[in-house]
Amino acid sequence: MSIDKTQELVLNMGPQHPSMHGLFRMVVHLEGETVTHIDPKLGYLHRGMEKLAESRTYSQFIPYTDRLDYLASPHNNWAYVQAVEKLMGVEIPERAEYLRIIFGELARIASHQVCIASTALDMAGWSAWSYAFRDRERICDMYEMTAGSRLTVNIMRIGGMSAEPPEEFWPALQSFLDDTPEMLEEYYGIFFGNEIAMGRLKNVGILTKEMAENLSITGPVLRASGVDFDVRKAEPYSIYDRFDFKVPVRTGCDSYDRTIIRMDEIVESIKIIKQAVRDIPGGPIMAKVPKVIKPPVGEVYHRVENPKGELGFYIVSDGTTKPSRLRIRPATFINLQMLPIVAKGWKIQDVVAIFATLDAVLGEVDK
């Protein structure tokens, strides 16, 4: 009896799997080692964040946002407090705006360093992983100086910032900015320029420009498919319209470009931070806002460009101290749509690399 094809194998990956970046689970259908179908399973880290917001005051909910994309917690704070500020019509002090830019771009760099490191690690690149994490520790040190924490950095408030950076923050920041070009050279030398890494990532997991647009993909994943879209440029928030920076775009549409574009974005973030440090004025860091926050009756949607893509908060106010409804538009949740489509036809080891290039954080996906 002749056998035309191998028997289908159904393989469970996750949620307890070192390459699943949290509690992600996917049921992979294989023919030999070739992927024929992927069925993503979400919800293992669901904590009911949006419903919790309805029983917390507007200020009490700020720490909960840290636990969404916990690799870039200042961005979650930023998106939420700006949504409330927009609803209330609050203008924050100039110095607070600049500090938000500095901490937001530091968070972008730290998040991209984790993406580069974890992509390397998922392909057994232990040395490359250690380089990026070594440098990220310096950003965590700066977080700790100001906010007292290294991961869930809760520093933004409705109306401004919670604390002024201490004196030792500024020399540490300047030293980090000066050393970044050398850091990026090391990342390229040990990982992006490595023959094995290029062989595993180049021309693998193609996400075309048309597919990315149709799936509403955002962030570096979208820009690596040749789409020039960044919320900071398309719909400037805070004071981003004052800064001179480019939106990195690559056209390879593959896993390599989805990863190396983070290097391009780190370069632009450094440019933004240098301009912010140069131009930051003195003055207060908090606006005069009521101790009890009661936005007027209404609704608002506000979006920012977080390191994974577009992060949006939709809030409905009934005039009380707590949101009537709150919904979160997480970038990673939307971006995960591409995985079953893009991974089809590739080998099981390629799926791990493709998933890594999405830079998924399940705290944001499951909420």
N, C-alpha and C positions, 0 to 999 in steps of 0.2 A: 504494500500500500504506500503510495507516494504522499508526502506531506508538503503542502504548498507553503505553509507558514507556521511559525511557532505559535504555541498556545498563549493567549493573553494572560499577562500577570498583573494583578492589582496590588500595588505597593502603597502602604501608608507611610507618609513622611510627616512627622510632627504629631502633636504639638510639642512634645519634649524631644527636640532635635536641635543640635547646636547650630545648624545652618538656617533655622527657621526664624531667626531674629525676633524672638519672643514666642508667643503661643499661637503660631500659625500652623495650620494643618492642611496638607493637600493629599488627596487620593490620586495617585498617578497610575494610569493604565499604560502598560508597556507591551511591546512586541519585541521580544529579545531585550535589548537595552534602549530601544527607540520609543519615545513617548508618542502615544496615539491620542491621549486625552488627559486633562487635568481637571479635577473637581475640587476647587478651593473650599475649605471649611473654616468659617470665621466664628468669633464669639467667645473664645476661650479666655479672653481677658476683658470681657464686657463687665463694666462696673456701674452702668446706668448714669453716666455723667450728666447727660442732658436732663434727666428726670430729677437728679439731685439738685440741679440749679434752681428748680422751682421751690425747694424748701430751704434755700440758703439766701442770705441777703446778697446784694450785688458785690459787696466787698468780700464777703465770706467765700464766694465762689472762685476768687482769683487763684488761691493755692491749688484748686482742683485742676486748673488748666495746665499747671506744671506737669501733670501726670498724663497728658495726651502724648505729644511728641517729646518725650522726656530727654531726648538728646539735644533739643533746642528749646528748652522751656521758656526763655525770655520772649520768643516769638509768639508762643501761646498766650502769655500774659499780655503782650502788646496788642494782638488782634482783639482780645476780649475787652481790655480797658478802653481801647479806641472806639469799639462799638458802643460802649456805654457813654463815653464822652461825646460821641456823635449824637446819640439820643438826647443827651442833656444839653448839648450846645456849649460844652466846656472847651476853653482854649488853655493849653498848658504852657508853662514858662519856656522860654527859648532854651535855657540850659538843660531842662528836662528832655526836650526834643533831641538835642545833640547826644545826651547820655543814652537815650533809647536807641539812637542810630548806632552808637559805639557797641553797646551790649548786644544789639540785634545782629550786627555783622560779625562780632566775635562768636556768637552762637552759630551763625551760618558756617564759619570756618570750622568750628569744633564738630559740627554735624557732618560736614564733608570729610573731615579727617576720619571719623568713625566709618563712613561709607567706604572710603578708600581702604582702610585697614581691614574691615570685615570682608570686603570683596577678595582681598588678598588671602585672608585667613580661610575663607570658604574654599579656596583652591590650594590650601596647604602652604600658603606663603607666610610662615610664622615670622620670619625676619621683617618682611614688609609691614606686617601688622604692628610690630613693636615700634617702628619708627614713627608712624602717625599717632599712636597712642602716647608715646613719649612727649610729643609736641603738644598734644591736646591737654596734657596735665598742666601746662603753663596757663592755658585759658581757664581751667578749673581753679587754679590758684587765684587768678584775678576775680573769678566769681566769689570765691570764699572770702577774699579780702573785703568785698563790698556787701555781699548778701548773707555770708555765714554758711553757705552750702555750695556743693560742687556739682550737683546733678539737677535737682529740682530747685532751680534758682528763682526765687520769688522776690522780685525787686521792683516791679512796676505796680503803680497804684492808679486808681481812678483820679486823674488830675495831675499825675506826674510820676516821680520816683520815690521809693521808700527811704533811700539813703544816698548820701554823697560818697563817691569813692574816696578811700583814705589816701594820704600823701604817697604811700608806697605803690599805689596802683599805677600811677602815671609812668614812673621809670620802668616798671615791669611791662607795661603796654608798649612803650617805645622800644624796649629790648626785643620783644616778640615781633614787632613790625620790622625791625632791622634784620632779624634772623630768618624771616619767612622765605626770601628767595633761595637761601641755602637749603631750607627744609624741602621746598618743592623740587629742587634738583635731586635731592636724595630720594624722594618718592619716585621720581622718574627713573633714576638709575637702578633702584632695587626692584621696582615693580613694573611701571608702565613701559620701560624700555627693555624689560626682560622678555626673551624669546618665548618662554613657556606661557607667560601671561598674555602676550599678543596672540599666540596660537589658540589659547582658550577663549579669548574674548572677541578678536576681530572677525567680522562677518558672521557672528553668531547671534541669534535672537534678534532678527531684523524687525524693527518697528517703523513702518513707513510713515512719511509725513501725513498722508491722507488718513491712515489708521489712527495715528495719534490724535489728530483733530477730531475724528469721528467719535473717539472714546472719551473725549474731554480730558485727556492727559494734560498735566501741568508740570511746571518746574523743570529741573535739569533733564528729566526724561523726555519731556516735550522738545526742549531746545536741542537735545542731541539728535533729534529727528528732523532738524532743519527749520523749526518754527520759531520765529523771533517774537516771543511773548514773555513778558515779565511784568507782574502787577506794579512793580516799582516804577516802571516806565509807562505802561499802558494806562494806569490809573493811580498816579503818584499819591501816596499818603505820607503823613508826618511831614518831613522837610526834604524828602528824597529829590524833589525837583531842583534843589540847590546844588546837588552834587554832580560832578563829572565822572561818569563811569559808563562802561559798555555792557551790553547784554551778550555774554558768550553764546555762540550758536555753532553747532557742528552738524555735518550732513551725512555722517557714516551710518546713522540709524541702528548701530549695533551695540553690543554689550561694552565694547572698548570705549566708544564715544560717550556712552551713558555714564561711564566711570571717570574718564579723564576730563570731562567737562567740569567736574567738581574742582579740578586743579585750576582751570580757567577762572572759575567763580571765586576761588580763594584770592587770586591776584586782584580781581576787581573789588572784593571786600576790603582788602588791605588799602587800596586807593581811597575808598570811601572813609575808612577809619582815619587815615592820615589827614584827610580834609577836615573831618569832624574835630580832631584834636587841634588842628591849626585854628579853626574858626570858633570853637566853643566859647560862649560868653560867660561871664559871671552871673550871679543872681540866684534867685530861689529855684528849688526843684519841685515845688508843689504849688498848684493853683489853689485858690480859695474855693474849696468845695464844701458842701454841708457835711457834717459828721454822719448824718443819716442820709444815705443816698436814696432819693425817690425820683427817678426819671419821669417826665410827663407821659401821659397815655400815648402810645404809638408803637411803631415797629421800626427796626433798622437792620440792615445787612451791611457788614463791613468785612473786607477781605484784605489780606496781606500776602506778601511773597515769602513764605517760610522756606527753609532749605529743601523741603520735599516738593513744594509746589504751592498752589493756592490754598490758603487756610482761611475759612470764612466763619463768622458768627452771625446768626440771625436771632434777634431778641425781640420779644413782644412784651411791652410794659403795660400794666393795668394801673399804674400810678402808685403802687405800693412799694415796699422795700425789697420785694423779691420779684424775679422775672416771672411773668405769667407763662411764657414758653421760651425755650432756648434750644436752638439746633446748631450743630457744628458741621461744617463742610470740610472734612479732612482730605488732604491731598493724597495720601497713601491709599486710602480706601478706594478712591476713584482710579488711581493708577494701577491698582492690582487687577483691573479688568483685562489688562493686556496679557497677563501671564499665561492663561490657557491657550490664547491665540498664538502668541509668539513662540512658546515653548514646544508646540506641536511639531513633531518630526525630528527633534534634536535628541541627543542621548541624555540619559539620566544625570550624568555628571555636568552636562551643559545647563540643565534646569537649575541646579544649585547656583551656578554662576549668573544666570539670567535673573534669578530672583534676587541675588545680592545686589545687582546693579539698580534695582528699584529702590534701594535704601529704605526698606519698609520698617516701620516701628509700629508694633501691634497695639501699643497704648493708644495711638491715634486712630487706628483702624477700628478697633472694637469699642472704644470710648467707655 
